Amino acid sequence: MWTDYTKIMFPETDNGQYIVGVTVGTGMDEIIEFAREKSKEKPVRIVAEGDFGLTGDMLSVFVRQGENVFIQGYWPLNKEVLLKHQTDIGKEYIYVVTAHKLTYPADWPMKLLKTYYKSGNASAIQLFELTK
């Protein structure tokens, strides 16, 4: 327990919530650090899957006041949302962060940049770039 949190003997419900499930924030700080670096060139907008309590709120925690990084959460996240944000490509970097599934429809205009797997690889936070 002291050297590897993934081996804590939680009941299954808590293990899912804190170690392996979609609510685990593995990768969120790395995503914001990536966005922070990109925001030195132009504003960054992150379209997040989840408008409260999960992806959108977790990402917002890491954004510092005055940074050029903006989080917009959507539930449900769908193709129409992505198409709406395509008009901002060029003015801003637009990234998409997902947490609820490992695969998304092939016709969604986004390119996978990085997958942050949680313990056991059953779920992940994924970072995509919105494309035209």
C-alpha positions in Angstrom: 0.0 0.0 0.0 2.8 2.4 0.8 4.8 1.8 -2.3 2.1 1.0 -4.9 -1.4 2.5 -4.5 -2.8 0.1 -7.1 -2.4 -2.8 -4.7 -4.5 -1.2 -1.9 -7.2 -3.8 -0.9 -10.3 -1.7 -1.5 -13.7 -3.3 -1.9 -14.6 -3.7 -5.6 -16.8 -0.6 -5.7 -14.0 1.6 -4.2 -11.3 0.0 -6.4 -13.3 1.0 -9.4 -13.9 4.5 -8.2 -10.3 5.2 -7.0 -8.0 3.0 -9.0 -9.3 1.6 -12.3 -12.6 3.3 -13.3 -13.5 6.2 -15.5 -13.5 8.5 -12.4 -9.7 8.1 -11.9 -7.8 11.2 -13.1 -4.7 9.4 -14.4 -3.1 11.7 -17.0 -5.1 14.9 -16.3 -2.1 16.8 -15.0 0.0 15.7 -18.0 -2.8 16.9 -20.4 -2.9 20.3 -18.8 0.9 20.6 -18.8 0.8 19.8 -22.6 -2.0 22.4 -23.0 0.0 24.9 -21.0 3.0 24.6 -23.3 0.8 24.8 -26.4 -0.9 27.9 -25.0 2.4 29.8 -25.3 1.8 29.8 -29.1 -2.0 30.5 -29.1 -5.1 29.8 -26.9 -6.0 26.2 -26.1 -9.5 25.0 -25.9 -10.2 21.5 -24.4 -13.5 19.9 -25.3 -14.1 17.5 -22.5 -16.4 14.5 -22.3 -18.4 15.3 -19.2 -19.8 18.7 -18.2 -19.5 18.2 -14.4 -17.9 16.0 -11.9 -15.6 14.1 -14.2 -13.4 15.1 -17.1 -14.3 18.8 -17.4 -14.1 19.5 -13.7 -10.9 17.5 -13.2 -9.2 19.3 -16.0 -10.4 22.7 -14.6 -8.7 22.0 -11.3 -5.3 22.1 -12.9 -5.8 25.3 -14.9 -4.2 28.3 -13.2 -5.9 31.7 -13.2 -4.8 33.8 -16.2 -3.7 30.9 -18.4 -4.8 30.7 -22.0 -6.3 27.2 -21.5 -10.1 26.9 -21.6 -12.1 23.8 -20.7 -15.6 23.2 -22.1 -17.4 20.1 -20.9 -20.2 18.4 -22.8 -22.5 15.6 -22.0 -23.0 13.8 -24.1 -20.0 14.4 -26.2 -21.0 13.8 -29.8 -20.0 14.5 -33.4 -22.1 17.6 -33.6 -20.2 19.2 -30.7 -16.9 18.4 -32.5 -18.1 19.9 -35.7 -19.2 23.1 -33.9 -15.6 23.5 -32.6 -14.0 22.9 -36.0 -14.6 26.6 -36.9 -12.1 27.6 -34.2 -9.2 25.5 -35.5 -6.5 27.9 -36.5 -7.5 30.6 -34.0 -7.0 28.1 -31.1 -5.6 24.7 -30.6 -8.6 22.4 -30.0 -8.1 19.2 -28.1 -10.7 16.6 -27.1 -10.4 14.7 -23.8 -12.4 11.5 -23.3 -12.8 9.1 -20.4 -15.9 6.9 -20.9 -14.9 4.6 -23.7 -11.8 3.3 -25.4 -13.1 3.6 -28.9 -15.1 6.3 -30.7 -16.7 6.4 -34.1 -14.2 6.5 -37.0 -16.1 9.5 -38.6 -15.4 11.8 -35.6 -12.9 14.4 -36.7 -10.2 13.8 -34.1 -6.8 12.2 -34.1 -5.5 10.3 -31.0 -2.4 11.9 -29.4 -2.1 10.0 -26.2 -3.8 7.4 -24.1 -3.4 7.4 -20.3 -4.4 3.9 -19.1 -5.5 3.3 -15.6 -4.4 0.4 -13.5 -5.5 -2.8 -15.3 -6.0 -1.1 -18.7 -9.8 -1.4 -18.5 -10.3 2.3 -18.8 -8.3 5.3 -19.9 -8.2 9.1 -20.4 -7.6 9.9 -24.0 -6.2 13.1 -25.6 -7.2 13.8 -29.2 -6.6 16.7 -31.5 -9.6 18.0 -33.3 -9.1 17.9 -37.0 -10.9 19.4 -40.0 
